[in-house]
């Protein structure tokens, strides 16, 4: 098992526990894709995983892979037009930039991720009540009507930053990118 596979296994096991604890409080289901709008930084490990996922999809479902690739290319064009010069740097620096831009891996017809098995860490951890140190994050669509105590009972602790940073250093990888740039060949 590679280091990235071990990282993903840890994250996925922790998130499975978060889902178990949260039960009906979670709004996350196929067709709910609020978190798939707007670009966000991904690591070079995430980018590698996405590109491998796209290559795997190309082998099993070439038309679907071609649609993902085309959505990535179109996204890069739109983002480059909106943020001329260095769109990647601009988008990584501005939190609210392009907030309605759909992720290229999002199938607009089904509202599901075409590269779900290869999704970035951020995608894997968004939704349930997850804390990293003192910071507790959860999707605003989840836990509607829940008390602070009920949310706390669902909370899981996940701090994979050190492991991920070690893997990046060992591989000599640095510099975040965006899903569109990774899949269109324009980033890390």
C-alpha positions in Angstrom: 0.0 0.0 0.0 1.3 3.4 -0.9 1.5 6.3 1.5 -1.3 8.1 -0.3 -3.5 4.9 -0.1 -2.8 4.7 3.6 -3.8 8.4 4.0 -7.0 7.9 2.1 -7.8 4.7 4.2 -7.4 6.7 7.4 -9.5 9.6 6.1 -12.2 7.3 4.8 -12.4 5.2 8.0 -12.7 8.4 10.1 -15.4 9.8 7.8 -17.3 6.5 7.9 -17.5 6.9 11.7 -18.6 10.5 11.3 -21.4 9.4 8.9 -22.4 6.7 11.4 -22.6 9.1 14.3 -24.4 11.8 12.3 -27.1 9.6 10.7 -30.1 11.5 9.6 -28.5 14.9 10.4 -26.5 14.6 7.2 -27.8 16.3 4.1 -25.1 14.7 2.0 -26.6 12.5 -0.7 -26.3 12.0 -4.4 -27.7 15.1 -6.0 -26.7 17.4 -3.2 -23.7 19.2 -4.6 -23.6 22.6 -2.8 -20.0 21.8 -1.8 -19.1 21.1 -5.5 -19.5 24.8 -6.5 -16.6 27.2 -6.3 -12.9 26.3 -6.7 -10.8 25.4 -3.7 -7.1 24.5 -3.3 -6.1 20.9 -3.6 -2.6 19.4 -2.9 -0.4 17.8 -5.5 -1.3 14.4 -4.0 -5.0 15.3 -4.7 -4.1 16.3 -8.2 -2.2 13.1 -8.8 -5.1 11.0 -7.5 -7.6 12.9 -9.7 -5.5 12.5 -12.8 -5.2 8.7 -12.1 -8.9 8.6 -11.5 -9.5 10.2 -14.9 -7.1 7.8 -16.5 -8.9 4.9 -14.9 -12.2 6.3 -16.1 -10.8 6.7 -19.6 -10.1 3.0 -19.6 -13.6 2.0 -18.4 -15.9 4.7 -19.7 -14.1 6.9 -22.4 -17.2 9.0 -23.2 -17.7 9.9 -19.5 -14.0 10.7 -19.1 -14.1 12.9 -22.2 -17.0 14.9 -20.7 -15.0 15.4 -17.4 -11.9 16.5 -19.5 -14.0 18.9 -21.5 -15.6 20.4 -18.4 -12.1 20.9 -16.9 -10.9 22.6 -20.1 -14.0 24.8 -20.2 -13.6 25.7 -16.5 -10.0 26.7 -17.1 -11.0 28.9 -20.0 -13.8 30.6 -18.0 -11.5 31.1 -15.0 -8.7 32.4 -17.1 -11.0 34.9 -18.8 -12.4 36.0 -15.4 -9.0 36.2 -13.8 -6.5 37.2 -16.5 -2.8 36.9 -15.9 -2.3 34.2 -13.3 -5.8 32.8 -12.7 -4.5 30.0 -10.5 -2.8 32.4 -8.1 -5.8 34.7 -8.1 -8.2 31.9 -7.3 -6.1 30.5 -4.6 -5.8 33.9 -3.0 -9.4 35.0 -3.1 -11.9 32.9 -1.0 -15.1 34.0 -2.7 -13.6 34.0 -6.3 -15.8 32.2 -8.8 -18.0 30.8 -6.1 -20.6 29.5 -8.6 -18.1 27.6 -10.8 -19.0 23.9 -10.8 -16.3 21.3 -10.2 -15.3 19.7 -13.5 -15.8 16.2 -11.9 -19.4 17.1 -11.1 -21.8 15.4 -13.5 -24.4 18.2 -14.0 -27.1 15.7 -15.1 -26.9 13.4 -12.0 -25.4 15.8 -9.4 -22.8 13.2 -8.5 -19.0 13.1 -8.8 -17.6 11.3 -11.8 -14.3 10.9 -10.0 -15.7 10.0 -6.6 -13.1 7.3 -5.7 -10.3 9.7 -6.6 -11.7 12.8 -4.9 -9.5 15.2 -3.0 -9.1 15.1 0.8 -11.3 18.3 1.2 -14.1 16.6 -0.7 -13.8 13.4 1.5 -14.0 15.4 4.7 -16.7 18.0 3.9 -20.2 17.5 5.4 -20.1 15.8 8.7 -18.8 17.4 11.9 -15.1 17.1 11.6 -12.5 18.8 13.8 -8.9 19.4 13.1 -7.4 20.6 16.4 -9.7 23.4 17.7 -11.5 24.0 14.4 -14.8 22.3 13.9 -16.2 22.3 10.4 -19.5 21.0 9.0 -21.7 21.7 6.0 -24.2 24.4 6.7 -26.9 22.1 5.1 -26.2 19.4 7.7 -27.4 19.4 11.3 -30.4 21.6 10.7 -32.2 22.0 14.0 -29.4 20.2 15.9 -28.2 21.5 19.2 -24.5 22.2 19.9 -24.5 19.1 22.1 -26.0 16.9 19.3 -23.4 18.2 16.8 -20.6 17.6 19.3 -21.8 14.0 19.7 -21.4 13.5 16.0 -17.9 15.1 15.9 -14.8 13.2 14.8 -11.2 14.3 15.1 -9.1 14.1 12.0 -5.7 15.6 11.7 -3.9 14.1 8.7 -2.0 17.2 7.9 1.4 15.9 9.2 1.1 12.7 7.3 0.1 14.5 4.1 2.9 17.0 4.5 5.4 14.2 5.0 4.1 12.4 1.8 4.4 15.6 -0.2 7.9 16.2 1.0 9.0 12.6 0.3 7.7 13.0 -3.2 9.2 16.4 -3.7 5.7 17.9 -4.4 4.7 21.4 -3.6 2.2 24.0 -4.7 -1.6 23.8 -4.5 -3.7 23.8 -7.6 -7.4 23.6 -8.4 -9.4 20.6 -9.7 -9.9 22.2 -13.1 -6.2 23.0 -13.6 -5.2 19.5 -12.4 -7.6 17.7 -14.8 -6.9 20.1 -17.7 -3.1 19.6 -17.3 -2.5 23.1 -16.0 -1.5 22.5 -12.4 0.7 20.6 -9.9 
